[in-house]
Amino acid sequence: MTQVIPGENEGIESALRRFKREVSKAEIFPDMRKHRHFETPIEKRKRKALARHKQRRKRSRF
């Protein structure tokens, strides 16, 4: 779990910015989006096939 403790003279805006940065580093949002709703087995297969296709295309460019 990501946690940010604001400093004594730190404003709420900078603490919020720091929190957002920590959340993006921890990759919480993609995980949250993935678990937002139930994914059927067909949707899961499609998503994984698309990811494999993107990975192959990425490798073949170099």
MDTraj code that builds the backbone (N, CA, C; nanometers):
import mdtraj as md
import numpy as np

residues = "MET THR GLN VAL ILE PRO GLY GLU ASN GLU GLY ILE GLU SER ALA LEU ARG ARG PHE LYS ARG GLU VAL SER LYS ALA GLU ILE PHE PRO ASP MET ARG LYS HIS ARG HIS PHE GLU THR PRO ILE GLU LYS ARG LYS ARG LYS ALA LEU ALA ARG HIS LYS GLN ARG ARG LYS ARG SER ARG PHE".split()
xyz = np.array([
    [0.0837, -0.1173, 0.0000],
    [0.0000, 0.0000, 0.0000],
    [0.0885, 0.1239, 0.0000],
    [0.0524, 0.2186, -0.0810],
    [0.1299, 0.3413, -0.0923],
    [0.0858, 0.4399, 0.0148],
    [0.1850, 0.5031, 0.0761],
    [0.1564, 0.5951, 0.1853],
    [0.2531, 0.7116, 0.1767],
    [0.2013, 0.8334, 0.1946],
    [0.2842, 0.9534, 0.1940],
    [0.2528, 1.0322, 0.3197],
    [0.3558, 1.0636, 0.3946],
    [0.3392, 1.1435, 0.5155],
    [0.3907, 1.2837, 0.4838],
    [0.3015, 1.3832, 0.4869],
    [0.3445, 1.5198, 0.4547],
    [0.4399, 1.5753, 0.5604],
    [0.5362, 1.6547, 0.5128],
    [0.6308, 1.7176, 0.6040],
    [0.5661, 1.8307, 0.6817],
    [0.6416, 1.8889, 0.7729],
    [0.5874, 1.9958, 0.8567],
    [0.5382, 2.1148, 0.7757],
    [0.6224, 2.1655, 0.6875],
    [0.5878, 2.2857, 0.6111],
    [0.5474, 2.2534, 0.4683],
    [0.5118, 2.1290, 0.4412],
    [0.4767, 2.0882, 0.3061],
    [0.3274, 2.1124, 0.2820],
    [0.2971, 2.1706, 0.1673],
    [0.1580, 2.1964, 0.1327],
    [0.0875, 2.0702, 0.0871],
    [-0.0428, 2.0761, 0.0882],
    [-0.1222, 1.9603, 0.0488],
    [-0.1033, 1.9284, -0.0996],
    [-0.0818, 2.0303, -0.1823],
    [-0.0637, 2.0083, -0.3261],
    [0.0622, 1.9276, -0.3545],
    [0.1707, 1.9626, -0.2876],
    [0.2956, 1.8899, -0.3118],
    [0.2880, 1.7474, -0.2554],
    [0.2194, 1.7300, -0.1437],
    [0.2031, 1.5960, -0.0883],
    [0.1160, 1.5110, -0.1804],
    [0.0133, 1.5707, -0.2384],
    [-0.0729, 1.4999, -0.3320],
    [0.0041, 1.4627, -0.4581],
    [0.0878, 1.5521, -0.5057],
    [0.1719, 1.5244, -0.6226],
    [0.2662, 1.4077, -0.5947],
    [0.3254, 1.4080, -0.4746],
    [0.4150, 1.2994, -0.4347],
    [0.3405, 1.1664, -0.4257],
    [0.2177, 1.1729, -0.3712],
    [0.1355, 1.0524, -0.3610],
    [0.1033, 0.9972, -0.4994],
    [0.0644, 1.0826, -0.5916],
    [0.0330, 1.0386, -0.7273],
    [0.1541, 0.9742, -0.7937],
    [0.2720, 1.0313, -0.7717],
    [0.3949, 0.9757, -0.8279],
    [0.4226, 0.8368, -0.7708],
    [0.4048, 0.8205, -0.6408],
    [0.4264, 0.6909, -0.5769],
    [0.3266, 0.5865, -0.6266],
    [0.2015, 0.6280, -0.6460],
    [0.0993, 0.5359, -0.6958],
    [0.1334, 0.4914, -0.8372],
    [0.1795, 0.5834, -0.9207],
    [0.2144, 0.5457, -1.0580],
    [0.3373, 0.4551, -1.0601],
    [0.4312, 0.4745, -0.9698],
    [0.5479, 0.3863, -0.9613],
    [0.5075, 0.2461, -0.9191],
    [0.4118, 0.2375, -0.8273],
    [0.3676, 0.1088, -0.7759],
    [0.2731, 0.0376, -0.8721],
    [0.2348, 0.1026, -0.9795],
    [0.1452, 0.0477, -1.0824],
    [0.0143, -0.0012, -1.0223],
    [-0.0458, 0.0809, -0.9400],
    [-0.1719, 0.0457, -0.8755],
    [-0.2898, 0.0662, -0.9694],
    [-0.2874, 0.1736, -1.0500],
    [-0.4015, 0.2029, -1.1366],
    [-0.4271, 0.0957, -1.2418],
    [-0.3256, 0.0467, -1.3125],
    [-0.3559, -0.0603, -1.4087],
    [-0.4152, -0.1840, -1.3409],
    [-0.3647, -0.2156, -1.2228],
    [-0.4167, -0.3300, -1.1492],
    [-0.5614, -0.3052, -1.1072],
    [-0.5896, -0.1831, -1.0642],
    [-0.7245, -0.1482, -1.0226],
    [-0.8203, -0.1564, -1.1421],
    [-0.7780, -0.1074, -1.2569],
    [-0.8620, -0.1127, -1.3770],
    [-0.8874, -0.2574, -1.4183],
    [-0.7846, -0.3398, -1.4038],
    [-0.7962, -0.4798, -1.4428],
    [-0.8992, -0.5524, -1.3561],
    [-0.9079, -0.5187, -1.2294],
    [-0.9987, -0.5859, -1.1380],
    [-1.1294, -0.5092, -1.1165],
    [-1.1556, -0.4086, -1.1980],
    [-1.2756, -0.3274, -1.1801],
    [-1.4030, -0.4081, -1.2026],
    [-1.4016, -0.4960, -1.2998],
    [-1.5190, -0.5776, -1.3283],
    [-1.4743, -0.7189, -1.3652],
    [-1.5686, -0.8109, -1.3642],
    [-1.5368, -0.9492, -1.3955],
    [-1.4993, -0.9621, -1.5423],
    [-1.3947, -1.0367, -1.5689],
    [-1.3475, -1.0583, -1.7052],
    [-1.3770, -1.2035, -1.7431],
    [-1.4527, -1.2211, -1.8495],
    [-1.4859, -1.3566, -1.8930],
    [-1.3613, -1.4237, -1.9490],
    [-1.3592, -1.5553, -1.9552],
    [-1.2431, -1.6253, -2.0099],
    [-1.2125, -1.5841, -2.1546],
    [-1.3150, -1.5568, -2.2335],
    [-1.2933, -1.5132, -2.3725],
    [-1.2246, -1.3775, -2.3757],
    [-1.2708, -1.2842, -2.2912],
    [-1.2082, -1.1516, -2.2851],
    [-1.0628, -1.1632, -2.2398],
    [-1.0373, -1.2528, -2.1456],
    [-0.9016, -1.2729, -2.0953],
    [-0.8096, -1.3240, -2.2059],
    [-0.8586, -1.4220, -2.2834],
    [-0.7794, -1.4754, -2.3946],
    [-0.7502, -1.3684, -2.4973],
    [-0.8511, -1.2868, -2.5301],
    [-0.8323, -1.1796, -2.6283],
    [-0.7277, -1.0803, -2.5799],
    [-0.7375, -1.0420, -2.4508],
    [-0.6430, -0.9454, -2.3950],
    [-0.5007, -1.0002, -2.3985],
    [-0.4846, -1.1269, -2.3612],
    [-0.3512, -1.1871, -2.3602],
    [-0.2966, -1.2040, -2.5018],
    [-0.3838, -1.2396, -2.5975],
    [-0.3394, -1.2536, -2.7363],
    [-0.2946, -1.1182, -2.7909],
    [-0.3682, -1.0136, -2.7587],
    [-0.3303, -0.8789, -2.8031],
    [-0.1963, -0.8384, -2.7416],
    [-0.1749, -0.8708, -2.6151],
    [-0.0480, -0.8382, -2.5494],
    [0.0675, -0.9144, -2.6138],
    [0.0449, -1.0421, -2.6472],
    [0.1503, -1.1199, -2.7144],
    [0.1813, -1.0607, -2.8506],
    [0.0765, -1.0211, -2.9228],
    [0.0955, -0.9624, -3.0560],
    [0.1771, -0.8334, -3.0465],
    [0.1431, -0.7484, -2.9496],
    [0.2170, -0.6228, -2.9310],
    [0.3625, -0.6514, -2.8956],
    [0.3840, -0.7531, -2.8106],
    [0.5202, -0.7886, -2.7692],
    [0.6024, -0.8352, -2.8892],
    [0.5417, -0.9178, -2.9750],
    [0.6129, -0.9666, -3.0936],
    [0.6475, -0.8523, -3.1880],
    [0.5532, -0.7604, -3.2076],
    [0.5773, -0.6470, -3.2963],
    [0.6895, -0.5599, -3.2416],
    [0.6923, -0.5443, -3.1120],
    [0.7934, -0.4620, -3.0467],
    [0.9318, -0.5238, -3.0645],
    [0.9420, -0.6561, -3.0527],
    [1.0704, -0.7245, -3.0679],
    [1.1202, -0.7205, -3.2110],
    [1.0288, -0.7332, -3.3080],
    [1.0705, -0.7430, -3.4474],
    [1.1191, -0.6100, -3.5042],
    [1.0894, -0.5009, -3.4375],
    [1.1324, -0.3695, -3.4880],
    [1.2834, -0.3491, -3.4734],
    [1.3451, -0.4179, -3.3798],
    [1.4878, -0.3960, -3.3561],
    [1.5726, -0.5015, -3.4166],
])
top = md.Topology()
chain = top.add_chain()
for i, resn in enumerate(residues, 1):
    res = top.add_residue(resn, chain, resSeq=i)
    for name in ("N", "CA", "C"):
        top.add_atom(name, md.element.get_by_symbol(name[0]), res)
traj = md.Trajectory(xyz[None], top)
